């Protein structure tokens, strides 16, 4: 079994640095459209990720910032990826621990995985990353896609 590291799933076309989205729907639309254009997801990916996020929110409140790890059903993912989005202005997600609590996410990892074990490993790997304040700060400071990818690779995430 290959190692599930973030850097092996982060692919440049789906890395968005210092973006501004008015809502999580807008963020999902951007990521889904790009993934669809690349042929990495089925047509129903967008609808499913929105529905899943509404039912099982993925916002995580950290010490100094909010994050989110939205994902959806494996069968609508054709080519695996993890989209990384850093935001200039936080986008509201709801907490995975309490779906009445808002989380103002500044970094979002959209998981497009089609192997159930990979999804669990990736979630664990991301939870480790989210507890590393210095790496998160570096990610948030990255001003473009190249910098964002190099922070991930440099830290062997």
C-alpha positions as CSV (number, residue, x, y, z in Angstrom):
1,X,0.0,0.0,0.0
2,X,1.4,3.4,-0.9
3,X,1.9,6.0,1.7
4,X,-0.9,8.5,1.9
5,X,0.9,11.9,2.1
6,X,-0.7,15.2,1.3
7,X,2.0,16.1,-1.2
8,X,1.3,13.1,-3.3
9,X,-2.4,14.2,-3.7
10,X,-1.9,18.0,-4.0
11,X,-1.8,18.8,-7.7
12,X,-1.1,22.3,-9.0
13,X,-4.3,22.9,-10.9
14,X,-6.3,22.5,-7.7
15,X,-4.3,24.7,-5.5
16,X,-5.8,28.2,-4.8
17,X,-3.8,30.7,-2.8
18,X,-5.2,33.9,-1.2
19,X,-8.6,33.5,-2.8
20,X,-11.8,35.3,-1.9
21,X,-15.1,33.4,-2.0
22,X,-18.4,34.8,-0.7
23,X,-19.6,31.4,0.5
24,X,-18.7,27.8,0.7
25,X,-20.9,27.1,-2.3
26,X,-18.8,29.5,-4.4
27,X,-15.6,27.8,-3.1
28,X,-17.1,24.3,-4.0
29,X,-18.2,25.5,-7.4
30,X,-14.7,26.8,-8.3
31,X,-13.0,23.6,-7.1
32,X,-15.6,21.3,-8.7
33,X,-15.6,23.1,-12.0
34,X,-11.8,22.9,-12.2
35,X,-11.8,19.2,-11.3
36,X,-14.6,18.6,-13.8
37,X,-12.6,20.4,-16.6
38,X,-9.6,18.2,-15.8
39,X,-11.8,15.1,-16.0
40,X,-11.0,14.2,-12.3
41,X,-14.6,14.1,-11.1
42,X,-18.1,13.2,-12.3
43,X,-20.8,15.7,-13.0
44,X,-22.5,15.0,-9.7
45,X,-19.4,15.9,-7.6
46,X,-20.5,19.4,-6.8
47,X,-24.1,18.5,-5.8
48,X,-22.8,15.7,-3.6
49,X,-20.1,17.7,-1.8
50,X,-22.6,20.5,-1.0
51,X,-25.1,17.9,0.3
52,X,-22.6,16.1,2.4
53,X,-21.2,19.3,3.9
54,X,-24.8,20.4,4.8
55,X,-25.4,17.1,6.5
56,X,-22.0,16.4,8.0
57,X,-20.1,19.7,8.4
58,X,-16.3,19.7,8.3
59,X,-15.3,23.0,9.9
60,X,-12.6,22.7,12.6
61,X,-11.9,25.6,15.0
62,X,-8.2,25.7,15.8
63,X,-6.4,27.9,18.3
64,X,-5.9,30.8,16.0
65,X,-7.9,30.1,12.9
66,X,-10.6,28.0,11.3
67,X,-10.2,25.2,8.7
68,X,-12.4,22.8,6.9
69,X,-12.0,19.4,5.2
70,X,-15.0,18.9,2.9
71,X,-15.2,15.6,1.1
72,X,-17.8,13.4,-0.6
73,X,-18.5,9.9,-1.9
74,X,-15.7,8.0,-3.5
75,X,-17.7,7.0,-6.6
76,X,-17.9,10.5,-8.0
77,X,-14.0,10.9,-8.0
78,X,-12.2,9.6,-11.1
79,X,-8.7,10.9,-10.3
80,X,-7.7,11.4,-6.7
81,X,-6.7,14.8,-5.5
82,X,-6.6,17.1,-2.5
83,X,-7.5,20.7,-3.4
84,X,-5.9,23.3,-1.1
85,X,-7.5,26.7,-0.8
86,X,-6.2,29.5,1.4
87,X,-8.5,32.5,1.9
88,X,-7.8,36.2,2.3
89,X,-11.3,36.5,3.9
90,X,-12.5,33.5,5.9
91,X,-15.5,31.5,4.5
92,X,-18.1,30.3,6.9
93,X,-18.3,26.5,7.5
94,X,-20.1,24.8,10.4
95,X,-18.2,22.8,13.0
96,X,-17.9,19.1,12.7
97,X,-18.2,18.9,16.5
98,X,-21.3,21.1,16.8
99,X,-23.2,21.9,13.6
100,X,-24.8,25.0,15.1
101,X,-21.3,26.6,15.6
102,X,-19.8,28.6,12.8
103,X,-16.2,28.2,11.9
104,X,-14.5,31.0,9.9
105,X,-12.2,28.9,7.7
106,X,-9.0,30.4,6.3
107,X,-7.7,27.2,4.9
108,X,-9.8,24.5,3.2
109,X,-8.7,21.0,2.0
110,X,-11.2,19.5,-0.4
111,X,-10.7,15.8,-0.5
112,X,-11.3,14.0,-3.8
113,X,-10.4,10.4,-2.8
114,X,-11.9,7.2,-4.1
115,X,-10.2,4.7,-1.8
116,X,-12.0,4.5,1.6
117,X,-8.7,3.7,3.5
118,X,-7.0,6.6,1.8
119,X,-9.7,8.9,3.0
120,X,-9.2,7.9,6.6
121,X,-5.4,8.1,6.4
122,X,-5.7,11.5,4.7
123,X,-8.0,12.8,7.4
124,X,-5.6,11.7,10.1
125,X,-2.7,13.2,8.2
126,X,-4.6,16.5,7.8
127,X,-5.5,16.5,11.5
128,X,-1.8,16.3,12.3
129,X,-1.1,19.2,10.0
130,X,-3.9,21.3,11.5
131,X,-2.2,21.0,14.9
132,X,1.0,22.3,13.5
133,X,0.6,26.1,13.9
134,X,3.9,27.0,12.3
135,X,3.2,25.1,9.1
136,X,-0.3,26.5,9.0
137,X,1.1,30.0,9.3
138,X,3.5,29.3,6.4
139,X,0.6,28.0,4.3
140,X,-1.5,31.0,5.0
141,X,1.4,33.4,4.1
142,X,2.0,31.7,0.7
143,X,1.1,34.3,-1.9
144,X,0.7,32.0,-4.8
145,X,0.1,28.4,-5.8
146,X,3.8,27.5,-6.2
147,X,4.6,28.8,-2.7
148,X,1.7,26.8,-1.3
149,X,2.8,23.6,-3.0
150,X,6.5,24.1,-1.9
151,X,5.5,24.6,1.8
152,X,3.6,21.2,1.6
153,X,6.5,19.5,-0.1
154,X,9.2,21.1,2.2
155,X,7.3,19.9,5.3
156,X,6.9,16.4,3.8
157,X,3.1,16.6,4.4
